[in-house]
């Protein structure tokens, strides 16, 4: 005969199930919205510098694959650091969102939470009765992932700042100058307060 579970134990178990479900939803939501942010960054770069024939940047995946070609076509300076961080974001966010969250439909998929001693939380994604090539993965702790995403955004801001003189002419024409203020691209002296950490 199974031992009887006390009311306190049953209440704690129900609370734990709720918290794990809330954690899973928070982690999955983060990846979904982070991927949207990455796609909007790609959209903005194409909007700011203008389209290049046959080189669409309508998603972060396209940005990651085509940014070198795009920069050659638009004569833009491109730092290796931005390429590296775009690749990191593809692996750390886009691929996890696409293949492990948004389009994951296998009934054999299992999810569990892993709690570290430093307070970090990761979601473990694995398969019941795994087949060849089905390897468990862990999502990244969101605090760590957020810092990496911030570093990527800083690289993007630096990229835009360093190429601001190549902004699409139509974009500059859309900006109505204030009285006594030129609508031209800001002079470098007006941007000297910006700091771009490595």
C-alpha positions as CSV (number, residue, x, y, z in Angstrom):
1,X,0.0,0.0,0.0
2,X,1.4,3.4,-1.0
3,X,2.1,5.9,1.8
4,X,-0.5,8.6,2.1
5,X,0.7,12.1,1.0
6,X,0.1,14.8,3.5
7,X,-1.7,18.0,2.6
8,X,1.5,20.0,2.9
9,X,3.3,17.7,0.5
10,X,0.5,17.7,-2.0
11,X,0.4,21.5,-1.9
12,X,4.2,21.8,-2.3
13,X,4.0,19.3,-5.3
14,X,1.3,21.3,-6.9
15,X,3.2,24.6,-6.4
16,X,6.3,23.0,-7.9
17,X,4.4,21.9,-11.0
18,X,3.1,25.4,-11.4
19,X,6.5,27.0,-11.0
20,X,8.1,24.6,-13.5
21,X,5.4,25.3,-16.0
22,X,5.8,29.0,-15.5
23,X,9.6,28.7,-16.0
24,X,9.1,26.7,-19.1
25,X,6.7,29.3,-20.5
26,X,9.1,32.2,-19.6
27,X,12.1,30.5,-21.3
28,X,10.2,29.6,-24.4
29,X,8.7,33.1,-24.6
30,X,12.2,34.7,-24.3
31,X,13.4,32.7,-27.3
32,X,10.4,33.6,-29.4
33,X,10.6,37.3,-28.7
34,X,14.4,37.4,-28.9
35,X,14.2,35.9,-32.4
36,X,11.6,38.6,-33.4
37,X,14.1,41.2,-32.1
38,X,16.9,39.7,-34.2
39,X,14.7,39.7,-37.3
40,X,13.8,43.4,-36.7
41,X,17.5,44.3,-36.4
42,X,18.0,42.7,-39.9
43,X,15.0,44.7,-41.2
44,X,16.3,47.9,-39.8
45,X,19.8,47.5,-41.4
46,X,18.2,47.0,-44.8
47,X,15.8,50.0,-44.2
48,X,18.6,52.3,-43.0
49,X,21.1,51.5,-45.8
50,X,18.6,50.6,-48.5
51,X,17.9,47.4,-50.4
52,X,20.6,45.7,-52.5
53,X,19.5,43.9,-55.6
54,X,19.0,40.2,-55.0
55,X,20.2,40.4,-51.3
56,X,17.2,40.5,-49.0
57,X,17.8,40.9,-45.3
58,X,14.3,40.1,-44.2
59,X,15.4,37.8,-41.3
60,X,18.3,37.3,-39.0
61,X,19.2,34.1,-40.8
62,X,19.5,36.0,-44.1
63,X,21.5,38.7,-42.4
64,X,23.9,36.1,-41.0
65,X,24.3,34.5,-44.4
66,X,24.3,37.5,-46.7
67,X,25.8,40.4,-44.6
68,X,29.2,40.2,-46.2
69,X,27.7,40.2,-49.7
70,X,25.3,43.1,-48.7
71,X,28.2,45.2,-47.3
72,X,30.2,44.7,-50.5
73,X,27.2,45.8,-52.6
74,X,26.6,48.9,-50.4
75,X,30.3,49.7,-49.7
76,X,29.9,49.3,-46.0
77,X,32.6,48.7,-43.4
78,X,32.1,45.4,-41.6
79,X,34.0,44.3,-38.5
80,X,34.8,40.6,-38.0
81,X,33.3,40.9,-34.5
82,X,29.8,41.6,-35.9
83,X,30.1,38.5,-38.0
84,X,31.1,36.4,-35.1
85,X,28.3,37.7,-32.8
86,X,25.7,37.2,-35.6
87,X,26.8,33.6,-35.8
88,X,26.6,33.2,-32.1
89,X,23.0,34.6,-32.1
90,X,22.0,32.2,-34.9
91,X,23.2,29.2,-32.9
92,X,22.2,30.4,-29.4
93,X,18.7,31.9,-30.3
94,X,17.5,31.3,-33.8
95,X,18.3,27.6,-34.0
96,X,16.9,26.9,-30.6
97,X,13.8,28.8,-31.3
98,X,13.2,27.2,-34.7
99,X,14.2,23.6,-34.0
100,X,13.5,23.1,-30.3
101,X,10.6,25.4,-29.5
102,X,8.5,26.8,-32.4
103,X,8.6,23.8,-34.8
104,X,9.1,21.0,-32.3
105,X,6.1,18.7,-32.6
106,X,7.4,15.3,-31.6
107,X,5.3,13.5,-28.9
108,X,8.5,12.0,-27.7
109,X,10.0,15.3,-26.6
110,X,10.7,15.7,-22.9
111,X,11.4,19.0,-21.1
112,X,12.9,19.3,-17.6
113,X,14.4,22.2,-15.6
114,X,18.0,22.2,-14.4
115,X,18.9,24.5,-11.4
116,X,22.5,25.5,-10.8
117,X,24.0,26.4,-7.5
118,X,24.5,30.0,-8.6
119,X,20.8,30.5,-9.3
120,X,21.0,29.8,-13.0
121,X,18.1,27.9,-14.7
122,X,18.3,25.9,-17.9
123,X,15.7,23.9,-19.7
124,X,16.8,20.4,-20.8
125,X,15.2,19.2,-24.0
126,X,15.5,15.5,-24.9
127,X,13.6,12.7,-26.6
128,X,12.0,9.6,-25.2
129,X,13.6,6.5,-26.8
130,X,16.1,8.7,-28.7
131,X,17.0,7.7,-32.2
132,X,20.4,8.1,-33.8
133,X,21.4,11.8,-34.0
134,X,18.8,12.9,-31.4
135,X,21.0,14.5,-28.8
136,X,19.7,16.3,-25.7
137,X,20.3,20.0,-25.5
138,X,20.2,22.6,-22.7
139,X,19.0,26.1,-23.2
140,X,21.3,28.8,-21.9
141,X,20.6,30.6,-18.7
142,X,18.6,33.7,-19.7
143,X,20.8,36.2,-17.8
144,X,23.9,34.9,-19.6
145,X,22.1,34.9,-22.9
146,X,20.8,38.4,-22.4
147,X,24.4,39.7,-22.0
148,X,25.4,38.0,-25.2
149,X,22.4,39.5,-27.0
150,X,23.3,42.9,-25.6
151,X,26.9,42.5,-26.9
152,X,25.5,41.7,-30.4
153,X,23.2,44.8,-30.3
154,X,26.2,46.9,-29.4
155,X,28.1,45.6,-32.4
156,X,25.1,46.4,-34.6
157,X,25.0,50.0,-33.2
158,X,28.7,50.3,-33.9
159,X,28.2,49.1,-37.4
160,X,25.5,51.6,-38.1
161,X,27.4,54.4,-36.5
162,X,30.6,53.7,-38.5
163,X,28.6,53.6,-41.8
164,X,26.2,56.4,-41.0
165,X,27.4,58.4,-44.1
166,X,26.1,55.6,-46.3
167,X,22.5,55.9,-45.0
168,X,19.9,55.5,-47.8
169,X,19.3,59.0,-49.4
170,X,15.5,58.5,-49.3
171,X,15.7,57.9,-45.5
172,X,17.5,61.2,-45.0
173,X,14.9,63.0,-47.2
174,X,12.1,61.6,-45.0
175,X,13.5,63.4,-42.0
176,X,12.1,66.9,-41.8
177,X,14.7,69.3,-40.5
178,X,13.9,71.4,-37.5
179,X,14.3,75.2,-37.9
180,X,18.0,76.0,-37.9
181,X,19.0,72.3,-37.9
182,X,20.4,70.5,-40.9
183,X,18.8,67.2,-42.0
184,X,22.2,65.9,-43.1
185,X,24.0,63.0,-41.4
186,X,25.4,64.2,-38.0
187,X,29.0,65.3,-37.9
188,X,31.3,62.9,-36.1
189,X,31.8,65.5,-33.3
190,X,28.1,65.2,-32.4
191,X,28.5,61.5,-31.7
192,X,31.7,61.7,-29.6
193,X,29.8,60.9,-26.5
194,X,29.1,57.3,-27.7
195,X,31.2,54.6,-26.3
196,X,31.4,51.1,-27.8
197,X,32.8,48.5,-25.5
198,X,34.5,45.5,-27.1
